[in-house]
Amino acid sequence: MTRLSRATFDAAQGYVRRAPEVRIVHLGLGAFHRAHQAWYTDVVDPGGEWGISAFTGRSPAAALELAPQDGLFTLVVRSPDEDEVSVVRSIAEASDGADLARLVSRIRAPRTAIVTLTITEPGYRLTPDGRPRLDDGAVVADIERLRQAFASDDDLARVADGPVTALGRLLLALEARRRAGSGPLAVVPCDNIPGNGPFVAGGLDALARQVSDETADWIAATVSFVSTSVDRITPRTTEEDVLGASWVTGWDDRAVVVTEPFADWVLSGDFPAGRPAWESAGARFVDDIEPFEQRKLRLLNGAHSLLAYAGLSRGYRTVAQAVADPALRARVEAYWNESVRHLPAEGLDLRRYRDALIERFANARIEHNLEQIAAEAVAKLRVRIVGTLLAERAAGRDGSGCVYPLAAWVALARAGRTLVDAESDAIAEARASVDPTSRLLALIDPRLAADPDIVAAVDAVRAASFHRGAHV
């Protein structure tokens, strides 16, 4: 079996294609980026004019897998009946995010036009209102590192003690671009955060103001921030997936990605230095992105959270198993009935979208792990569930459809079920308090804990439907 690389792939195809020219830098290299932004770019850029220089986040693992393959990887598009397998070539190079010299050099390069981000909401290390977390030791340390670097006339690509946070690294690289006079570019966050463009713009500006007003002013005048809504279910790749793809293709590929046929990308904002023609692969460019991102957050992501916490309580492992449970399917529909009341009736085709979601969730060949979805519950529930619940309460309704996923999570948290969460210490403190349900809800949104009827409703559902985190 031959190891996948540009040379071996070109030899197998019978012709040589040059590696794509790097014009996009990506922070947060992972499976979703490869199944989404890298795939879109590969589809619309056969000439290799928009190559991606991709950098990992917390772990260098993805770069260690991709670098020996020159950025190439196998994408398995898994429908209920069959697999469609292809090799994606748009990632020109993959690097450890800690390689600041390469990151700075790539972002300050005049030909770089776009920086895309998939670092998850906790990865931005911003408060819910978009300010740097000054109670976060890594953020505070990065501010001091950046002050020292900015005060120096040395090449910023040679900073010995550089920032470790994603926004800190981005700010360092943008300062290098300012000093080089390399011109404007677009920053494109692709995380599930409402108004992610303004959110990141505000957070980066506030961080920059801690270091240099001159840099902050340059960013405000030169860098655009594009809002996006992204959608493609991409579960963790298993060893069986890797072996299966190798058997089909004949390639020894350690960076296989499995995803579903559905893909969606909605963008709103300016690209001052140009962009690929992503619309040729189905992306949409709109003036008002909020309806699209709210549809996705409230219907797809909200239902995922419901299925994750309630499904884990019932002993299920995947989304397909959970949605096949008639009781949980009914809970999803009840939650959606509340959610659609607070979405625009025109232009979103909500009935068709809901039907398509059920089909996607039921695709048992996409093993979307509930533990994966359940991670970072505090941040996710805040943006997926709270808005609908508060709107229902304001309209004089009880919001029982939204109360259920909150109760399912509270039951797991109170039972001590270990889930990955940036707020794990605060969750443990809340669980040990005299009023754990109220304290847990306050972590999500203080308005929930301040409403005794919401607290009572969550506790009532928890007591009636869950016991020690297990469904009864």
C-alpha positions as a Markdown table, in Angstrom:
| # | Residue | x | y | z |
|---|---|---|---|---|
| 1 | Met | 0.0 | 0.0 | 0.0 |
| 2 | Thr | 1.4 | 3.4 | -1.0 |
| 3 | Arg | 1.5 | 6.4 | 1.4 |
| 4 | Leu | -0.6 | 9.2 | 0.1 |
| 5 | Ser | 1.3 | 12.3 | -1.0 |
| 6 | Arg | 1.3 | 14.8 | -3.9 |
| 7 | Ala | 4.0 | 12.9 | -5.8 |
| 8 | Thr | 2.4 | 9.4 | -5.4 |
| 9 | Phe | -1.1 | 10.8 | -6.1 |
| 10 | Asp | 0.0 | 12.6 | -9.3 |
| 11 | Ala | 1.8 | 9.5 | -10.4 |
| 12 | Ala | -1.3 | 7.4 | -10.0 |
| 13 | Gln | -3.4 | 10.0 | -11.9 |
| 14 | Gly | -0.8 | 10.1 | -14.7 |
| 15 | Tyr | -0.1 | 13.9 | -14.6 |
| 16 | Val | 1.6 | 16.4 | -12.4 |
| 17 | Arg | -0.2 | 19.3 | -10.8 |
| 18 | Arg | 1.6 | 22.0 | -8.9 |
| 19 | Ala | 0.8 | 22.4 | -5.2 |
| 20 | Pro | -1.8 | 25.1 | -4.7 |
| 21 | Glu | -0.5 | 28.6 | -4.0 |
| 22 | Val | -1.1 | 29.6 | -0.3 |
| 23 | Arg | -3.6 | 32.4 | -0.1 |
| 24 | Ile | -5.7 | 31.2 | 2.8 |
| 25 | Val | -4.4 | 30.6 | 6.3 |
| 26 | His | -6.5 | 28.5 | 8.7 |
| 27 | Leu | -6.4 | 28.3 | 12.5 |
| 28 | Gly | -7.9 | 25.2 | 14.1 |
| 29 | Leu | -7.1 | 22.4 | 11.7 |
| 30 | Gly | -9.4 | 19.4 | 12.4 |
| 31 | Ala | -11.9 | 17.1 | 10.7 |
| 32 | Phe | -14.6 | 19.7 | 10.3 |
| 33 | His | -12.4 | 22.2 | 8.5 |
| 34 | Arg | -11.3 | 19.4 | 6.1 |
| 35 | Ala | -14.8 | 18.3 | 5.5 |
| 36 | His | -16.1 | 21.8 | 5.1 |
| 37 | Gln | -13.9 | 24.8 | 4.1 |
| 38 | Ala | -11.1 | 22.7 | 2.6 |
| 39 | Trp | -13.7 | 20.6 | 0.6 |
| 40 | Tyr | -15.5 | 23.7 | -0.7 |
| 41 | Thr | -12.2 | 25.2 | -1.8 |
| 42 | Asp | -11.0 | 22.0 | -3.5 |
| 43 | Val | -14.2 | 21.8 | -5.5 |
| 44 | Val | -14.1 | 25.3 | -6.9 |
| 45 | Asp | -10.3 | 25.7 | -7.3 |
| 46 | Pro | -9.0 | 23.0 | -9.8 |
| 47 | Gly | -6.2 | 25.3 | -10.8 |
| 48 | Gly | -4.7 | 25.5 | -7.3 |
| 49 | Glu | -4.9 | 29.3 | -6.9 |
| 50 | Trp | -6.3 | 29.2 | -3.4 |
| 51 | Gly | -4.2 | 26.9 | -1.3 |
| 52 | Ile | -4.6 | 26.6 | 2.4 |
| 53 | Ser | -1.9 | 26.8 | 5.0 |
| 54 | Ala | -3.5 | 25.1 | 8.0 |
| 55 | Phe | -2.4 | 25.3 | 11.6 |
| 56 | Thr | -3.6 | 23.1 | 14.5 |
| 57 | Gly | -4.9 | 24.4 | 17.8 |
| 58 | Arg | -4.5 | 22.6 | 21.1 |
| 59 | Ser | -2.9 | 19.4 | 19.7 |
| 60 | Pro | -0.4 | 19.0 | 16.8 |
| 61 | Ala | -1.9 | 15.6 | 15.9 |
| 62 | Ala | -3.6 | 16.6 | 12.7 |
| 63 | Ala | -0.5 | 18.3 | 11.4 |
| 64 | Leu | 1.6 | 15.2 | 12.2 |
| 65 | Glu | -0.8 | 13.1 | 10.2 |
| 66 | Leu | -1.2 | 15.5 | 7.2 |
| 67 | Ala | 2.3 | 16.9 | 6.8 |
| 68 | Pro | 3.9 | 13.7 | 5.5 |
| 69 | Gln | 1.0 | 13.5 | 3.0 |
| 70 | Asp | 1.6 | 17.1 | 1.8 |
| 71 | Gly | -1.8 | 18.1 | 3.1 |
| 72 | Leu | -3.7 | 15.5 | 1.0 |
| 73 | Phe | -6.4 | 13.4 | 2.7 |
| 74 | Thr | -9.2 | 11.1 | 1.8 |
| 75 | Leu | -12.8 | 12.3 | 2.2 |
| 76 | Val | -15.4 | 9.7 | 2.7 |
| 77 | Val | -18.9 | 11.1 | 2.0 |
| 78 | Arg | -21.2 | 8.5 | 3.8 |
| 79 | Ser | -24.8 | 8.3 | 2.8 |
| 80 | Pro | -27.3 | 5.7 | 4.2 |
| 81 | Asp | -26.5 | 3.4 | 1.2 |
| 82 | Glu | -23.0 | 4.0 | 0.0 |
| 83 | Asp | -19.7 | 5.8 | 0.4 |
| 84 | Glu | -18.3 | 8.3 | -2.1 |
| 85 | Val | -14.5 | 8.6 | -1.7 |
| 86 | Ser | -12.2 | 11.3 | -3.1 |
| 87 | Val | -8.9 | 12.9 | -2.3 |
| 88 | Val | -8.9 | 16.6 | -1.3 |
| 89 | Arg | -5.9 | 18.7 | -2.4 |
| 90 | Ser | -6.6 | 22.2 | -1.2 |
| 91 | Ile | -4.5 | 22.1 | 2.0 |
| 92 | Ala | -1.0 | 23.0 | 0.7 |
| 93 | Glu | 0.7 | 22.5 | 4.1 |
| 94 | Ala | -0.2 | 21.5 | 7.6 |
| 95 | Ser | 1.7 | 22.9 | 10.6 |
| 96 | Asp | 1.6 | 22.8 | 14.4 |
| 97 | Gly | -0.1 | 25.9 | 15.7 |
| 98 | Ala | 2.8 | 26.5 | 18.0 |
| 99 | Asp | 5.1 | 27.1 | 15.0 |
| 100 | Leu | 4.7 | 30.9 | 15.3 |
| 101 | Ala | 7.4 | 31.6 | 12.8 |
| 102 | Arg | 5.5 | 29.9 | 10.0 |
| 103 | Leu | 2.1 | 31.3 | 11.1 |
| 104 | Val | 3.4 | 34.9 | 11.2 |
| 105 | Ser | 5.2 | 34.5 | 7.9 |
| 106 | Arg | 2.1 | 33.1 | 6.2 |
| 107 | Ile | -0.3 | 35.8 | 7.5 |
| 108 | Arg | 2.0 | 38.7 | 6.7 |
| 109 | Ala | 2.6 | 37.5 | 3.2 |
| 110 | Pro | 1.1 | 40.0 | 0.7 |
| 111 | Arg | -0.7 | 37.2 | -1.3 |
| 112 | Thr | -2.6 | 35.9 | 1.8 |
| 113 | Ala | -6.1 | 37.1 | 1.4 |
| 114 | Ile | -8.1 | 35.2 | 4.0 |
| 115 | Val | -7.8 | 33.8 | 7.5 |
| 116 | Thr | -10.4 | 31.2 | 8.4 |
| 117 | Leu | -11.0 | 30.0 | 12.0 |
| 118 | Thr | -12.5 | 26.8 | 13.6 |
| 119 | Ile | -11.4 | 27.0 | 17.2 |
| 120 | Thr | -14.7 | 26.5 | 19.0 |
| 121 | Glu | -16.3 | 29.1 | 21.2 |
| 122 | Pro | -14.2 | 28.3 | 24.3 |
| 123 | Gly | -11.1 | 28.5 | 22.2 |
| 124 | Tyr | -11.7 | 32.2 | 21.7 |
| 125 | Arg | -11.4 | 32.8 | 25.5 |
| 126 | Leu | -13.9 | 35.6 | 25.4 |
| 127 | Thr | -16.7 | 36.4 | 27.8 |
| 128 | Pro | -20.3 | 36.0 | 26.5 |
| 129 | Asp | -20.3 | 39.7 | 25.6 |
| 130 | Gly | -17.1 | 39.3 | 23.6 |
| 131 | Arg | -14.4 | 40.6 | 25.9 |
| 132 | Pro | -11.1 | 38.9 | 26.6 |
| 133 | Arg | -11.3 | 36.7 | 29.7 |
| 134 | Leu | -8.9 | 38.7 | 32.0 |
| 135 | Asp | -9.5 | 36.0 | 34.7 |
| 136 | Asp | -7.9 | 33.5 | 32.3 |
| 137 | Gly | -4.2 | 33.0 | 33.1 |
| 138 | Ala | -3.3 | 32.2 | 29.5 |
| 139 | Val | -5.0 | 35.4 | 28.2 |
| 140 | Val | -3.2 | 37.6 | 30.8 |
| 141 | Ala | 0.1 | 36.0 | 30.1 |
| 142 | Asp | -0.4 | 36.5 | 26.3 |
| 143 | Ile | -1.1 | 40.2 | 26.8 |
| 144 | Glu | 2.2 | 40.6 | 28.5 |
| 145 | Arg | 4.0 | 38.6 | 25.8 |
| 146 | Leu | 2.4 | 40.7 | 23.1 |
| 147 | Arg | 3.3 | 43.9 | 24.8 |
| 148 | Gln | 6.9 | 42.8 | 24.9 |
| 149 | Ala | 6.9 | 41.7 | 21.3 |
| 150 | Phe | 5.2 | 44.8 | 20.0 |
| 151 | Ala | 7.7 | 47.0 | 21.9 |
| 152 | Ser | 10.5 | 45.4 | 20.0 |
| 153 | Asp | 11.8 | 46.2 | 16.5 |
| 154 | Asp | 12.7 | 42.5 | 16.0 |
| 155 | Asp | 11.2 | 40.3 | 13.4 |
| 156 | Leu | 7.9 | 39.1 | 15.0 |
| 157 | Ala | 8.4 | 35.7 | 13.3 |
| 158 | Arg | 11.3 | 35.2 | 15.6 |
| 159 | Val | 9.6 | 35.9 | 18.9 |
| 160 | Ala | 11.0 | 33.4 | 21.3 |
| 161 | Asp | 8.2 | 33.6 | 23.9 |
| 162 | Gly | 5.1 | 34.0 | 21.8 |
| 163 | Pro | 1.4 | 33.9 | 22.6 |
| 164 | Val | -0.3 | 30.6 | 23.1 |
| 165 | Thr | -4.0 | 31.5 | 22.7 |
| 166 | Ala | -5.6 | 31.5 | 19.2 |
| 167 | Leu | -6.5 | 35.2 | 19.2 |
| 168 | Gly | -3.1 | 36.1 | 20.7 |
| 169 | Arg | -1.3 | 34.3 | 17.9 |
| 170 | Leu | -3.6 | 35.9 | 15.3 |
| 171 | Leu | -3.0 | 39.4 | 16.8 |
| 172 | Leu | 0.8 | 38.8 | 16.6 |
| 173 | Ala | 0.6 | 37.8 | 13.0 |
| 174 | Leu | -1.7 | 40.8 | 12.1 |
| 175 | Glu | 0.8 | 43.2 | 13.7 |
| 176 | Ala | 3.5 | 41.6 | 11.5 |
| 177 | Arg | 1.3 | 42.2 | 8.5 |
| 178 | Arg | 0.8 | 45.8 | 9.5 |
| 179 | Arg | 4.5 | 46.3 | 9.8 |
| 180 | Ala | 5.1 | 44.7 | 6.4 |
| 181 | Gly | 2.5 | 46.9 | 4.7 |
| 182 | Ser | 0.9 | 43.8 | 3.2 |
| 183 | Gly | -2.6 | 45.3 | 2.9 |
| 184 | Pro | -6.1 | 44.2 | 3.8 |
| 185 | Leu | -7.5 | 40.7 | 4.3 |
| 186 | Ala | -10.6 | 39.0 | 5.6 |
| 187 | Val | -11.0 | 37.0 | 8.8 |
| 188 | Val | -13.7 | 34.4 | 8.5 |
| 189 | Pro | -14.7 | 32.6 | 11.8 |
| 190 | Cys | -16.5 | 29.3 | 11.1 |
| 191 | Asp | -17.7 | 28.4 | 14.6 |
| 192 | Asn | -21.2 | 28.0 | 15.8 |
| 193 | Ile | -21.5 | 31.4 | 17.5 |
| 194 | Pro | -24.3 | 33.9 | 16.7 |
| 195 | Gly | -22.8 | 36.9 | 14.8 |
| 196 | Asn | -19.4 | 35.2 | 14.8 |
| 197 | Gly | -17.9 | 38.0 | 12.6 |
| 198 | Pro | -18.7 | 40.9 | 15.0 |
| 199 | Phe | -18.0 | 38.6 | 18.0 |
| 200 | Val | -14.5 | 37.9 | 16.9 |
| 201 | Ala | -13.9 | 41.5 | 15.6 |
| 202 | Gly | -14.9 | 42.9 | 19.0 |
| 203 | Gly | -12.9 | 40.4 | 20.9 |
| 204 | Leu | -9.8 | 40.9 | 18.8 |
| 205 | Asp | -10.2 | 44.7 | 19.0 |
| 206 | Ala | -10.5 | 44.5 | 22.8 |
| 207 | Leu | -7.4 | 42.3 | 23.0 |
| 208 | Ala | -5.4 | 44.6 | 20.7 |
| 209 | Arg | -6.4 | 47.7 | 22.8 |
| 210 | Gln | -4.7 | 45.9 | 25.8 |
| 211 | Val | -1.5 | 46.0 | 23.8 |
| 212 | Ser | -1.4 | 48.7 | 21.1 |
| 213 | Asp | -4.0 | 51.2 | 20.0 |
| 214 | Glu | -2.1 | 51.7 | 16.8 |
| 215 | Thr | -2.5 | 48.0 | 15.9 |
| 216 | Ala | -6.1 | 48.0 | 17.0 |
| 217 | Asp | -6.8 | 51.1 | 14.7 |
| 218 | Trp | -5.0 | 49.4 | 11.8 |
| 219 | Ile | -7.1 | 46.2 | 12.2 |
| 220 | Ala | -10.3 | 48.2 | 12.4 |
| 221 | Ala | -9.4 | 50.1 | 9.1 |
| 222 | Thr | -7.9 | 47.2 | 7.2 |
| 223 | Val | -9.2 | 43.8 | 8.3 |
| 224 | Ser | -12.8 | 42.7 | 7.4 |
| 225 | Phe | -14.6 | 40.2 | 9.6 |
| 226 | Val | -17.1 | 37.9 | 7.7 |
| 227 | Ser | -20.0 | 36.2 | 9.5 |
| 228 | Thr | -20.8 | 32.6 | 8.6 |
| 229 | Ser | -23.2 | 29.8 | 9.3 |
| 230 | Val | -21.6 | 26.4 | 8.7 |
| 231 | Asp | -23.2 | 23.0 | 8.6 |
| 232 | Arg | -21.8 | 19.5 | 7.9 |
| 233 | Ile | -22.0 | 16.7 | 10.3 |
| 234 | Thr | -18.5 | 15.3 | 10.7 |
| 235 | Pro | -18.0 | 12.6 | 13.4 |
| 236 | Arg | -14.6 | 11.5 | 14.7 |
| 237 | Thr | -12.8 | 9.2 | 12.4 |
| 238 | Thr | -12.4 | 5.7 | 13.7 |
| 239 | Glu | -9.6 | 3.2 | 13.0 |
| 240 | Glu | -12.3 | 1.2 | 11.1 |
| 241 | Asp | -12.9 | 4.2 | 8.9 |
| 242 | Val | -9.2 | 4.5 | 8.1 |
| 243 | Leu | -8.8 | 0.9 | 7.3 |
| 244 | Gly | -12.0 | 0.9 | 5.1 |
| 245 | Ala | -10.9 | 3.9 | 3.1 |
| 246 | Ser | -7.4 | 2.4 | 2.6 |
| 247 | Trp | -9.1 | -0.8 | 1.3 |
| 248 | Val | -11.2 | 1.1 | -1.2 |
| 249 | Thr | -8.5 | 3.5 | -2.4 |
| 250 | Gly | -5.3 | 1.7 | -2.0 |
| 251 | Trp | -3.8 | 4.7 | -0.2 |
| 252 | Asp | -2.1 | 4.5 | 3.2 |
| 253 | Asp | -3.8 | 7.6 | 4.6 |
| 254 | Arg | -3.7 | 8.4 | 8.3 |
| 255 | Ala | -5.8 | 11.6 | 7.9 |
| 256 | Val | -9.1 | 10.1 | 6.6 |
| 257 | Val | -12.2 | 12.2 | 7.2 |
| 258 | Val | -15.8 | 10.9 | 7.2 |
| 259 | Thr | -18.7 | 13.2 | 6.6 |
| 260 | Glu | -22.4 | 13.3 | 5.5 |
| 261 | Pro | -23.5 | 14.2 | 1.9 |
| 262 | Phe | -25.2 | 17.5 | 3.2 |
| 263 | Ala | -23.1 | 20.6 | 3.3 |
| 264 | Asp | -24.1 | 24.2 | 3.8 |
| 265 | Trp | -22.1 | 27.5 | 4.1 |
| 266 | Val | -23.7 | 30.9 | 4.3 |
| 267 | Leu | -21.4 | 34.0 | 4.5 |
| 268 | Ser | -22.0 | 37.7 | 4.9 |
| 269 | Gly | -19.2 | 40.3 | 4.7 |
| 270 | Asp | -16.5 | 41.7 | 2.5 |
| 271 | Phe | -13.4 | 40.0 | 1.1 |
| 272 | Pro | -11.1 | 43.0 | 0.3 |
| 273 | Ala | -8.3 | 40.9 | -1.2 |
| 274 | Gly | -10.5 | 38.4 | -3.1 |
| 275 | Arg | -11.8 | 34.9 | -2.4 |
| 276 | Pro | -12.5 | 31.6 | -4.1 |
| 277 | Ala | -15.8 | 31.2 | -6.0 |
| 278 | Trp | -17.3 | 29.1 | -3.1 |
| 279 | Glu | -20.8 | 29.7 | -4.5 |
| 280 | Ser | -19.9 | 27.4 | -7.3 |
| 281 | Ala | -20.0 | 24.6 | -4.7 |
| 282 | Gly | -23.3 | 25.8 | -3.2 |
| 283 | Ala | -22.1 | 28.4 | -0.7 |
| 284 | Arg | -24.4 | 31.4 | -0.3 |
| 285 | Phe | -23.5 | 35.1 | 0.2 |
| 286 | Val | -26.2 | 37.1 | 1.9 |
| 287 | Asp | -26.7 | 40.6 | 3.3 |
| 288 | Asp | -28.4 | 39.3 | 6.5 |
| 289 | Ile | -27.0 | 36.1 | 7.9 |
| 290 | Glu | -28.9 | 36.1 | 11.3 |
| 291 | Pro | -31.9 | 34.1 | 10.1 |
| 292 | Phe | -29.7 | 31.3 | 8.7 |
| 293 | Glu | -27.5 | 31.1 | 11.7 |
| 294 | Gln | -30.4 | 31.1 | 14.1 |
| 295 | Arg | -32.2 | 28.3 | 12.1 |
| 296 | Lys | -29.1 | 26.2 | 12.3 |
| 297 | Leu | -28.3 | 26.9 | 15.9 |
| 298 | Arg | -31.8 | 26.5 | 17.2 |
| 299 | Leu | -33.0 | 23.6 | 15.0 |
| 300 | Leu | -29.9 | 21.4 | 14.2 |
| 301 | Asn | -27.6 | 22.3 | 17.1 |
| 302 | Gly | -30.4 | 22.6 | 19.7 |
| 303 | Ala | -31.8 | 19.2 | 18.7 |
| 304 | His | -28.3 | 17.8 | 18.9 |
| 305 | Ser | -27.9 | 19.0 | 22.5 |
| 306 | Leu | -31.3 | 17.6 | 23.4 |
| 307 | Leu | -30.4 | 14.2 | 21.9 |
| 308 | Ala | -27.0 | 14.2 | 23.5 |
| 309 | Tyr | -28.0 | 14.8 | 27.1 |
| 310 | Ala | -31.2 | 12.8 | 27.0 |
| 311 | Gly | -29.7 | 10.1 | 24.8 |
| 312 | Leu | -26.7 | 9.6 | 27.1 |
| 313 | Ser | -29.1 | 9.2 | 30.0 |
| 314 | Arg | -30.9 | 6.4 | 28.1 |
| 315 | Gly | -27.7 | 4.6 | 27.4 |
| 316 | Tyr | -27.4 | 5.6 | 23.7 |
| 317 | Arg | -24.1 | 6.2 | 22.0 |
| 318 | Thr | -25.0 | 7.9 | 18.7 |
| 319 | Val | -27.4 | 10.5 | 17.3 |
| 320 | Ala | -29.0 | 7.8 | 15.1 |
| 321 | Gln | -29.7 | 5.6 | 18.1 |
| 322 | Ala | -31.2 | 8.5 | 20.0 |
| 323 | Val | -33.4 | 9.8 | 17.3 |
| 324 | Ala | -34.8 | 6.3 | 16.6 |
| 325 | Asp | -36.3 | 6.4 | 20.1 |
| 326 | Pro | -39.9 | 7.5 | 19.6 |
| 327 | Ala | -40.0 | 9.3 | 23.0 |
| 328 | Leu | -36.9 | 11.3 | 22.1 |
| 329 | Arg | -38.1 | 12.0 | 18.6 |
| 330 | Ala | -41.3 | 13.4 | 20.1 |
| 331 | Arg | -39.2 | 15.6 | 22.4 |
| 332 | Val | -37.2 | 16.9 | 19.4 |
| 333 | Glu | -40.4 | 17.8 | 17.5 |
| 334 | Ala | -41.8 | 19.6 | 20.6 |
| 335 | Tyr | -38.6 | 21.6 | 21.0 |
| 336 | Trp | -38.7 | 22.4 | 17.2 |
| 337 | Asn | -42.4 | 23.5 | 17.5 |
| 338 | Glu | -41.3 | 26.1 | 20.0 |
| 339 | Ser | -38.2 | 27.2 | 18.1 |
| 340 | Val | -39.8 | 27.9 | 14.8 |
| 341 | Arg | -42.2 | 30.4 | 16.4 |
| 342 | His | -39.2 | 32.6 | 16.8 |
| 343 | Leu | -37.7 | 32.2 | 13.3 |
| 344 | Pro | -38.7 | 34.1 | 10.1 |
| 345 | Ala | -41.6 | 32.4 | 8.3 |
| 346 | Glu | -40.3 | 33.4 | 4.9 |
| 347 | Gly | -37.1 | 32.3 | 3.1 |
| 348 | Leu | -35.9 | 29.5 | 5.4 |
| 349 | Asp | -38.2 | 26.6 | 4.3 |
| 350 | Leu | -38.5 | 25.5 | 7.9 |
| 351 | Arg | -40.7 | 22.4 | 7.3 |
| 352 | Arg | -38.3 | 21.1 | 4.6 |
| 353 | Tyr | -35.3 | 21.9 | 6.8 |
| 354 | Arg | -36.8 | 19.9 | 9.8 |
| 355 | Asp | -37.6 | 16.9 | 7.6 |
| 356 | Ala | -34.1 | 16.9 | 6.2 |
| 357 | Leu | -32.6 | 17.1 | 9.7 |
| 358 | Ile | -34.5 | 13.9 | 10.7 |
| 359 | Glu | -33.1 | 12.1 | 7.7 |
| 360 | Arg | -29.6 | 13.3 | 8.5 |
| 361 | Phe | -29.9 | 12.4 | 12.2 |
| 362 | Ala | -31.2 | 8.9 | 11.2 |
| 363 | Asn | -28.3 | 8.1 | 9.0 |
| 364 | Ala | -26.9 | 5.3 | 11.1 |
| 365 | Arg | -23.8 | 5.0 | 8.9 |
| 366 | Ile | -22.7 | 8.4 | 10.3 |
| 367 | Glu | -21.8 | 7.5 | 13.8 |
| 368 | His | -22.1 | 11.0 | 15.4 |
| 369 | Asn | -21.0 | 10.3 | 19.0 |
| 370 | Leu | -23.2 | 11.8 | 21.7 |
| 371 | Glu | -20.3 | 12.3 | 24.0 |
| 372 | Gln | -18.7 | 14.5 | 21.3 |
| 373 | Ile | -21.8 | 16.6 | 21.0 |
| 374 | Ala | -22.3 | 16.8 | 24.7 |
| 375 | Ala | -18.9 | 18.6 | 25.3 |
| 376 | Glu | -18.9 | 22.3 | 26.3 |
| 377 | Ala | -22.5 | 22.1 | 27.4 |
| 378 | Val | -22.5 | 25.5 | 29.2 |
| 379 | Ala | -21.4 | 27.4 | 26.1 |
| 380 | Lys | -23.6 | 25.4 | 23.7 |
| 381 | Leu | -26.8 | 25.6 | 25.7 |
| 382 | Arg | -26.4 | 29.3 | 26.1 |
| 383 | Val | -26.6 | 30.0 | 22.4 |
| 384 | Arg | -28.8 | 27.0 | 21.3 |
| 385 | Ile | -31.6 | 26.9 | 23.9 |
| 386 | Val | -31.8 | 30.0 | 26.0 |
| 387 | Gly | -33.1 | 32.4 | 23.4 |
| 388 | Thr | -36.1 | 30.3 | 22.5 |
| 389 | Leu | -36.9 | 29.6 | 26.1 |
| 390 | Leu | -36.9 | 33.2 | 27.1 |
| 391 | Ala | -39.0 | 34.2 | 24.1 |
| 392 | Glu | -41.5 | 31.5 | 24.9 |
| 393 | Arg | -41.7 | 32.7 | 28.5 |
| 394 | Ala | -42.1 | 36.3 | 27.3 |
| 395 | Ala | -45.0 | 35.2 | 25.1 |
| 396 | Gly | -46.8 | 33.7 | 28.1 |
| 397 | Arg | -46.0 | 30.0 | 27.3 |
| 398 | Asp | -44.1 | 27.6 | 29.6 |
| 399 | Gly | -41.3 | 26.7 | 27.1 |
| 400 | Ser | -41.5 | 23.0 | 28.1 |
| 401 | Gly | -39.8 | 21.9 | 24.9 |
| 402 | Cys | -36.7 | 23.9 | 25.8 |
| 403 | Val | -36.9 | 23.0 | 29.5 |
| 404 | Tyr | -36.4 | 19.3 | 28.7 |
| 405 | Pro | -32.8 | 19.5 | 27.3 |
| 406 | Leu | -31.8 | 21.8 | 30.2 |
| 407 | Ala | -33.2 | 19.3 | 32.6 |
| 408 | Ala | -31.4 | 16.4 | 30.9 |
| 409 | Trp | -28.1 | 18.2 | 31.2 |
| 410 | Val | -28.7 | 19.3 | 34.8 |
| 411 | Ala | -29.5 | 15.7 | 35.7 |
| 412 | Leu | -26.2 | 14.5 | 34.2 |
| 413 | Ala | -24.3 | 17.3 | 35.9 |
| 414 | Arg | -25.9 | 16.7 | 39.3 |
| 415 | Ala | -25.1 | 13.0 | 38.9 |
| 416 | Gly | -21.4 | 13.8 | 38.4 |
| 417 | Arg | -21.4 | 12.5 | 34.8 |
| 418 | Thr | -18.0 | 13.6 | 33.4 |
| 419 | Leu | -18.3 | 15.7 | 30.2 |
| 420 | Val | -15.6 | 17.8 | 28.6 |
| 421 | Asp | -16.3 | 21.4 | 29.5 |
| 422 | Ala | -14.3 | 24.6 | 29.9 |
| 423 | Glu | -16.5 | 25.3 | 32.9 |
| 424 | Ser | -15.9 | 21.9 | 34.6 |
| 425 | Asp | -14.6 | 23.5 | 37.8 |
| 426 | Ala | -17.6 | 25.8 | 38.1 |
| 427 | Ile | -19.9 | 22.8 | 37.3 |
| 428 | Ala | -18.4 | 20.9 | 40.2 |
| 429 | Glu | -18.8 | 23.8 | 42.6 |
| 430 | Ala | -22.5 | 24.2 | 41.5 |
| 431 | Arg | -23.2 | 20.5 | 41.9 |
| 432 | Ala | -21.9 | 20.7 | 45.5 |
| 433 | Ser | -23.9 | 23.7 | 46.5 |
| 434 | Val | -27.2 | 23.8 | 48.5 |
| 435 | Asp | -29.1 | 24.8 | 45.3 |
| 436 | Pro | -27.4 | 22.9 | 42.5 |
| 437 | Thr | -30.1 | 23.3 | 39.8 |
| 438 | Ser | -30.2 | 27.1 | 40.2 |
| 439 | Arg | -26.4 | 27.3 | 40.3 |
| 440 | Leu | -26.0 | 25.2 | 37.2 |
| 441 | Leu | -28.6 | 27.2 | 35.2 |
| 442 | Ala | -26.8 | 30.4 | 36.3 |
| 443 | Leu | -23.7 | 29.2 | 34.5 |
| 444 | Ile | -25.6 | 29.0 | 31.3 |
| 445 | Asp | -27.4 | 32.3 | 31.7 |
| 446 | Pro | -28.2 | 34.2 | 35.0 |
| 447 | Arg | -31.6 | 35.0 | 33.7 |
| 448 | Leu | -32.6 | 31.3 | 34.0 |
| 449 | Ala | -31.6 | 31.1 | 37.6 |
| 450 | Ala | -33.3 | 34.4 | 38.3 |
| 451 | Asp | -36.7 | 33.0 | 37.2 |
| 452 | Pro | -38.0 | 30.7 | 40.0 |
| 453 | Asp | -40.6 | 29.2 | 37.6 |
| 454 | Ile | -37.8 | 28.1 | 35.1 |
| 455 | Val | -35.8 | 26.6 | 38.0 |
| 456 | Ala | -38.9 | 24.8 | 39.3 |
| 457 | Ala | -39.8 | 23.5 | 35.8 |
| 458 | Val | -36.3 | 22.2 | 35.2 |
| 459 | Asp | -36.2 | 20.5 | 38.6 |
| 460 | Ala | -39.7 | 19.0 | 38.0 |
| 461 | Val | -38.7 | 17.5 | 34.6 |
| 462 | Arg | -35.4 | 16.3 | 36.1 |
| 463 | Ala | -37.2 | 14.6 | 39.0 |
| 464 | Ala | -40.0 | 13.1 | 36.8 |
| 465 | Ser | -37.8 | 12.0 | 33.9 |
| 466 | Phe | -34.3 | 11.4 | 35.2 |
| 467 | His | -32.8 | 9.8 | 38.2 |
| 468 | Arg | -29.1 | 10.1 | 39.0 |
| 469 | Gly | -28.5 | 11.0 | 35.4 |
| 470 | Ala | -30.3 | 7.9 | 34.1 |
| 471 | His | -33.6 | 8.1 | 32.3 |
| 472 | Val | -36.5 | 6.2 | 33.9 |
